[in-house]
Amino acid sequence: MEIEIKATFEDKEKLKQTLTTLGAIAEKQKHQIDEYYNHPSRDTRQTKEYLRLRYKPGEEKGVFAYHVNIADGVTNEFEVPIEGVTTFKTILKGLNFPLLGVIDKKRESFKIGEFAITIDEVKDIGNFLEIETAGEESEIADKKAQCFAMLEKLGLSKKNLCQNVWLCDIATGKTTFKQ
């Protein structure tokens, strides 16, 4: 399962410099669109589930995901590749899966040890840092503590944390975000 924390930050260049100093390896830069959908017969905003279609602007390949939130920052993820994003959107619309919201972001990914670190610049919302690792349910507390330690190594504190506020929550209108 995926265990992660998300935080806000101000200075992207300073954060990237700290990542470099710590030996992080830059992996990818990409522009992504995340569209969040609701289920036609139950409100996934109430059941701690979310349905997301992720793709790059102008491309027909993407990924459809069903995520189940177990705890704050702990998610079981089920994802499948989609070869025809436009057709898939038509299917979702035809089956009455309402579009709840859209996140438009520019993402940079880094790897440092067991951590995947992601910097997101989210249009009209702000900057977010995600520190993620994999683990089992019995390891959640320990893995979260390791994520918090990495946050501090990056020069950020727990004051920067987005507890119980995730991009999917903002996109679906479940919550609002104020910096």
N, C-alpha and C positions, 0 to 999 in steps of 0.2 A: 504494500500500500504506500501511497504518497503521503509524506509527513512534511509540512512546510509552514513557514511564517511569511507574512507579507508586511512590508513597512513602507512609509513614505520617505522621501529624501529631497533635498534642495539642489545640491551641486553634483550633476552627473559626471563632470570631468574629474572632480576630486574623488568620487566613488570609484570610477574606473582606474584612477591612479593607485588607489589603495588596493584594488583587486590585483593589479599588475605587481605591486610590491609584495603582496602575499603569494605570488606565483600562480595566480589564476590563468587559465588558458582560455582565450577568446574562442568561441565556437561558431556562432552564427549571428547574423543581423538579418532581420526580416520585418516586413510590414504584414500584419495580420488583421483580419476582421473576424470577430467572434460574434455570432448571432445566437441569442438565447431564446429558446422556445418553451412554451408551456404544453402540458399534456391536455388533450381535449376533455378528459373526464375527471381529472384531479389537478389541484393546484400544486405544482412542484415547488413553489415558493414556500408552501406550508409543510412539505414532506422532506425537506432538506435534500432534494434531488435537483439536478439540473441537466437540461438537454442543450448541447452546444454544437453548432456547425462552425468550424474554423476553416478559413481559406485565405489565400493571398489575393489581393485585388487583381482582377483581370485574369485569374486562372480558374480552371474548371476542376482541378483536383483539390480535395479538402479532407477533413476528418470530422465525422459525426461522433459525439461523445455522450454517454450517459454516466454522470458522476453522482455518487451517493456520499454525502457528507456525514462522517461518523462522529467527528468532534471538530472544534475550531482548528482548521488547518490540516485535518486528517480526512483523506478521501479515497474511496475505492473508485477506480476509473475503468470504464469499458469503452473502447474506441474502435471504430472501423473506418478504413479509407473510403472516400467517395470519389468516383471518377467523373461525375457530372454534377457539379454544384447547382447549376441553374435548374436542371431536371429534379434534383433532390429537393430544392426549395419548392418547386411546383407540387411535388408529392406531399410534403409537409403541409402546404396550404390546402391541398385537396382533402387531406385527412383531418383538417381543422386543428392543426397544431399552431396556435397563435404565436407570432413573433412578439417577444416581450421587450427586447432591447438589443442594442448593438454596441460593441466595444471596438473602436478603431485604434490600433496601437502599433507603435514601432518598438521592436523587441531586440535586445542584445543578450546573448547567452554566454555564460562562462562556466568553466568546470574547475573546481578546486577540491582536491581529495574526493571524498564521497558526495560532495555537495554540487548540485546544479544551482547556479545563481543567475537570475534573470533580472534585467533592467527593462522596465516597460515605461514608455512615454505614451500616455493615453490621452487621445484627443479630447479636449474640453473637460478633462478630469484632473490629470496631474501625473506625477512620476511615482512609480512603485518599484520596490525591490522585493524579489521573491527568493527565499533560501529554502531549498528543497532537498530532501534525502529520502531514501526508501527504507522501510522497516516493517516489522510485524506489529500486531496489536499490543503484544507484551513489551515492545520497545518504545512506545509512543512518548512517555515521559522523558526517557533518556535522549531520544532523537530530537525532541523539541528543545531540551536543554542544550544540545550541541548546536542547534540552529541559533538559539539565543546567543551562545558564545561566539558564533561566527558573526552575528549582527554587531556585536561589540567590537570584534576585530576590524570590522569595516568602518568603525568610527561612528556608529549609530547606537541609540539607546532604545530601551523598551518604550520610551515616550513616542518613538516613531512608528510603533506597531499599529497595524490595522486589525485589531481584534474584532472578530465577528463581522468584519466588513471585507467582502471580496468583490472583485470586479463583476462576477456573475450576479451578486446581490444588487450592485448598483445598476447593472444593465437591465435586470428584471424589475426594478422598481421596489424590490424588497426593502431596500434601505437607501439612504442618501449619504454622500460623503462630503464632509467639510474638513478642509485642511486647517 
